[in-house]
């Protein structure tokens, strides 16, 4: 999972990362979504 100003969604897609967020608050949301899709609990 990567994020912030130095990276773009295009780059994330190119390297095959599992998640992308623009900021820390969105990163929490993305992390929860990734865990839920993997069957984990938060």
Secondary structure as UniProt FT lines:
FT   STRAND          2..3
FT   TURN            5..6
FT   HELIX           9..15
FT   STRAND          20..21
FT   HELIX           24..37
FT   TURN            38..39
//
